């Protein structure tokens, strides 16, 4: 990649896809009790390396659930349990999963190909069916298998393309509150209710997600034929229970003249949303940059978790540089309570 393109890409990472957190709501750099990884891909285009860390000095238990998007192949959901010893980090490749094998080779710096599967096995992790595109949610449990607010989990996902591009993002975490009643219904934010008599057991999902972004089709360099930026949002709903998970997301773009452009779309648990609507195009916006906000409509369904994926493409839509994945800035908290019903694996 030319030096100029590298500098521009670094500028884009630093200023356009800003990883942020709303105070006391979501976290990407401290321990949490619920983790969302909104992009997990295992197809011919990309694979995903999942990393999970126990930040506690004690043994920590977790239940994880893959959920396929509407267009993905394979089962709708796939769950498994993990056990992490104190301060343990582990990883697996989504398409291959991870077996339990006490004879795993040692991981040595000079031979990193032996590192997959090395170390203490956290438990059997199933491989994903070919063509999977969806998300992963992990919930911390206690030794009995009940949900607990231990705030020990941290994770990340690394997307590796067939061409060798790598894009890594931090898992979005919700911290647990002291009043967790340890039943199978996880109450994210909100007031006390018949279903959640103690009120919020975990932090609420954000009220809005904000990101400054380059308009679609705007070249990174004035030179003829320079690559342009292509942006895609991956959206996972916060609520996970039978008969729920759908929501309506409102989008508002503000251009550099403070003119406002809006649209909306529905999400059923998971959605891949390329920014191809005309309101993201330079010809409609009239400026090269915009400030985008996404908000799940209150009382119209679940809150959402968002990851932004940006890549450079040439005039024919082919890859022309590295990809970047990031967590947009989270603002505020939903007043509507979201719930996750934890099923047996």
C-alpha positions in Angstrom: 0.0 0.0 0.0 1.4 3.5 -0.9 2.6 5.6 2.1 -0.1 8.2 1.4 -2.8 5.6 1.5 -1.4 4.2 4.8 -1.5 7.7 6.4 -5.0 8.3 5.2 -6.1 4.9 6.5 -4.6 5.6 9.9 -6.4 9.0 9.9 -9.6 7.3 9.1 -9.1 4.8 11.9 -8.4 7.5 14.4 -11.0 10.0 13.5 -13.9 8.4 11.5 -14.5 5.1 13.3 -14.0 6.2 16.9 -14.2 3.5 19.5 -16.0 4.9 22.6 -18.1 4.1 25.5 -20.9 5.8 27.4 -20.2 6.1 31.1 -21.5 3.2 33.2 -23.3 1.7 30.2 -21.2 -0.3 27.7 -17.5 -1.1 28.0 -14.8 -2.5 25.6 -11.8 -2.3 27.9 -12.9 -3.5 31.3 -14.5 -6.7 32.6 -18.2 -7.3 31.9 -20.9 -10.0 32.6 -22.4 -10.0 29.1 -20.4 -9.7 25.9 -21.6 -9.0 22.4 -19.5 -9.8 19.3 -21.8 -8.5 16.5 -19.6 -9.7 13.6 -18.8 -13.4 13.3 -18.2 -14.7 9.8 -17.1 -18.1 8.6 -17.5 -18.3 4.8 -15.4 -18.2 1.7 -14.8 -14.4 2.1 -13.7 -14.3 5.7 -13.1 -16.3 8.9 -13.1 -15.0 12.5 -10.8 -15.5 15.4 -12.6 -15.2 18.7 -10.5 -14.2 21.8 -12.0 -14.4 25.3 -10.3 -13.4 28.6 -11.0 -14.0 32.2 -9.9 -10.8 34.0 -10.6 -12.3 37.4 -8.1 -14.2 39.6 -10.9 -16.8 40.1 -12.2 -19.6 37.9 -14.9 -18.1 35.7 -17.7 -19.8 33.8 -19.6 -18.6 30.7 -22.3 -19.7 28.3 -21.9 -18.5 24.7 -24.5 -18.5 21.9 -23.9 -18.1 18.2 -27.0 -16.6 16.3 -27.1 -16.7 12.5 -28.3 -13.8 10.5 -31.3 -14.3 8.2 -29.2 -14.9 5.2 -26.6 -17.2 6.9 -26.5 -20.9 6.4 -26.7 -23.6 9.1 -28.6 -23.6 12.4 -30.3 -20.5 13.8 -28.4 -20.8 17.1 -25.6 -22.8 18.7 -24.6 -22.7 22.3 -21.8 -24.0 24.4 -20.3 -23.6 27.9 -16.7 -22.5 28.8 -14.5 -22.6 31.9 -11.6 -20.2 32.3 -9.1 -20.4 35.1 -7.9 -17.3 36.8 -6.5 -14.7 34.3 -6.8 -17.2 31.4 -7.1 -16.0 27.9 -8.2 -18.4 25.1 -9.0 -18.2 21.4 -10.5 -20.2 18.6 -11.1 -20.0 14.9 -14.9 -19.8 14.3 -14.9 -22.1 11.3 -12.9 -24.8 13.1 -14.1 -24.5 16.7 -11.9 -26.1 19.4 -11.6 -29.6 20.7 -10.7 -30.7 24.2 -7.2 -32.3 23.8 -4.8 -32.6 26.8 -2.0 -33.4 24.3 -2.1 -30.0 22.6 1.4 -28.8 21.5 3.1 -26.0 23.4 2.8 -22.6 21.8 6.2 -21.2 20.8 6.9 -17.8 19.4 8.9 -19.2 16.5 6.1 -21.6 15.4 2.9 -19.7 15.8 1.0 -22.3 13.7 1.1 -24.5 16.8 -0.7 -21.9 18.9 -4.3 -22.8 17.8 -5.6 -25.1 20.6 -2.6 -24.7 22.8 -2.9 -24.1 26.6 -5.8 -25.0 28.9 -8.8 -26.1 26.9 -11.9 -24.1 28.1 -14.3 -26.7 26.9 -15.4 -28.0 23.5 -16.3 -25.2 21.1 -18.4 -26.3 18.1 -17.3 -25.4 14.6 -19.6 -23.1 12.6 -21.4 -24.3 9.5 -20.0 -23.1 6.2 -21.5 -19.8 5.2 -22.3 -18.6 8.7 -22.7 -14.8 9.2 -24.1 -13.7 12.5 -23.0 -12.9 16.0 -21.8 -14.3 19.4 -23.1 -13.5 22.9 -21.4 -14.7 26.0 -22.9 -14.5 29.6 -20.9 -15.1 32.8 -22.2 -17.9 35.0 -21.4 -19.1 38.5 -20.3 -22.6 39.3 -23.9 -23.8 39.5 -24.6 -22.5 36.0 -26.7 -19.5 37.1 -26.0 -16.0 35.7 -23.9 -13.9 37.9 -22.6 -10.3 37.9 -18.9 -11.2 38.2 -17.8 -8.7 35.5 -14.8 -10.9 34.6 -15.2 -11.3 30.8 -13.5 -9.4 28.0 -13.3 -10.4 24.4 -12.5 -9.5 20.8 -13.1 -10.7 17.3 -10.6 -10.6 14.4 -11.9 -10.8 10.8 -9.4 -12.4 8.4 -10.2 -12.1 4.7 -9.1 -14.6 2.1 -6.7 -12.0 0.7 -5.0 -11.6 4.1 -6.7 -8.4 5.3 -7.2 -8.3 9.1 -9.7 -6.2 11.0 -10.0 -6.5 14.8 -12.7 -5.1 17.1 -13.3 -5.3 20.8 -16.4 -7.1 22.2 -19.1 -4.7 23.6 -19.7 -5.5 27.2 -22.5 -4.8 29.7 -21.5 -4.8 33.3 -23.6 -6.7 35.9 -25.3 -5.0 38.9 -25.2 -6.3 42.5 -28.9 -7.1 42.5 -28.7 -10.1 40.2 -31.3 -12.7 41.2 -29.4 -15.5 39.2 -32.5 -16.7 37.3 -32.6 -17.4 33.6 -34.0 -14.0 32.7 -31.3 -11.3 32.3 -32.7 -7.8 32.7 -30.7 -5.1 30.8 -31.5 -1.7 32.3 -35.0 -0.6 33.0 -37.2 -0.3 36.1 -38.6 -3.1 38.3 -41.4 -5.1 36.6 -43.3 -8.3 37.0 -40.7 -10.1 34.9 -37.7 -8.2 36.5 -38.8 -7.6 40.1 -35.4 -6.3 41.1 -35.1 -3.9 38.1 -31.8 -3.7 36.2 -29.5 -6.7 36.7 -27.1 -5.5 34.0 -26.3 -2.1 32.4 -28.7 -0.9 29.7 -28.0 -1.0 26.1 -27.1 2.4 24.6 -29.7 4.9 23.6 -27.7 5.9 20.4 -24.6 5.0 18.5 -22.6 7.8 16.9 -19.9 7.8 14.2 -18.3 10.4 12.0 -17.8 8.8 8.6 -16.6 9.6 5.0 -19.4 9.8 2.5 -19.7 6.7 0.2 -17.8 7.1 -3.1 -15.5 9.9 -1.9 -11.9 9.1 -2.9 -9.1 9.1 -0.3 -6.8 10.9 -2.7 -7.4 13.5 -5.5 -5.3 11.5 -7.9 -7.3 9.8 -10.6 -8.2 6.2 -9.8 -7.6 6.5 -6.1 -9.5 4.1 -3.8 -12.8 5.0 -2.1 -14.1 4.0 1.3 -16.9 1.5 1.6 -18.7 1.3 5.0 -20.9 -1.5 6.4 -22.6 -1.6 9.8 -23.2 -4.9 11.6 -26.1 -4.7 14.0 -27.1 -7.2 16.7 -30.1 -6.8 19.0 -29.7 -6.7 22.8 -32.9 -8.7 23.5 -32.7 -12.5 23.1 -35.7 -14.5 23.9 -38.4 -16.5 22.2 -40.6 -14.4 19.9 -38.4 -11.3 20.3 -35.3 -9.7 19.0 -36.9 -7.5 16.3 -36.5 -3.7 16.3 -36.7 -0.6 14.2 -33.5 1.5 13.8 -33.7 5.2 12.9 -30.7 6.7 11.1 -29.9 10.4 10.9 -27.0 11.9 8.9 -25.9 15.5 9.4 -23.6 16.8 6.7 -20.9 19.6 7.0 -23.6 22.3 6.4 -25.7 20.8 9.3 -28.3 19.6 6.9 -30.2 16.5 8.2 -31.0 13.3 6.2 -32.9 10.4 7.7 -34.0 6.9 7.0 -35.0 3.8 9.0 -34.9 0.0 8.7 -35.9 -3.1 10.6 -33.6 -5.6 12.3 -34.5 -9.1 13.3 -31.8 -10.1 15.8 -28.9 -9.4 13.3 -28.3 -7.4 10.2 -25.5 -6.5 7.8 -26.2 -3.0 6.6 -24.0 -1.6 3.8 -24.3 2.2 3.6 -25.8 2.1 0.1 -28.9 4.3 0.8 -28.7 7.6 -1.1 -28.5 9.6 2.1 -24.9 8.2 2.5 -23.8 9.3 -1.0 -21.7 12.4 -1.7 -24.1 13.4 -4.5 -27.0 13.6 -2.0 -25.2 14.8 1.1 -23.3 17.5 -0.8 -20.2 17.1 1.5 -17.4 14.6 1.9 -18.1 13.8 5.5 -21.1 13.3 7.7 -22.0 12.6 11.3 -24.2 9.5 11.6 -26.4 8.5 14.5 -28.3 5.2 14.9 -31.1 4.8 17.5 -33.4 1.8 18.2 -36.9 3.2 18.6 -38.1 3.0 22.2 -41.1 0.7 22.8 -40.8 -0.6 19.3 -38.5 -3.6 20.1 -35.0 -4.3 21.3 -31.9 -2.0 21.7 -29.0 -2.7 19.4 -25.2 -3.2 19.5 -23.3 -1.8 16.5 -19.9 -2.5 14.9 -18.6 -0.4 11.9 -16.5 -2.1 9.2 -14.7 0.1 6.7 -12.5 -0.9 3.7 -11.0 0.7 0.7 -12.2 -0.4 -2.7 -11.1 0.3 -6.3 -13.3 1.4 -9.1 -14.6 -2.1 -9.7 -15.4 -2.7 -6.0 -12.4 -4.9 -5.4 -10.2 -4.6 -2.2 -7.7 -1.8 -2.5 -6.3 -1.7 1.1 -6.8 -2.8 4.6 -10.1 -3.1 6.4 -10.9 -1.5 9.8 -13.5 -2.6 12.3 -14.4 -0.4 15.3 -17.1 0.2 18.0 -18.9 3.5 17.4 -19.4 5.9 20.3 -22.2 4.9 22.6 -24.4 7.6 24.0 -27.0 7.5 26.8 -29.0 4.5 27.9 -32.3 3.0 26.8 -35.2 3.5 29.1 -37.0 0.5 27.7 -35.8 -2.7 29.3 -34.2 -5.4 27.1 -34.2 -9.1 28.3 -32.1 -12.1 27.5 -33.6 -15.5 28.4 -30.7 -17.9 28.9 -31.4 -21.4 27.7 -29.6 -24.6 28.5 -26.7 -25.5 26.1 
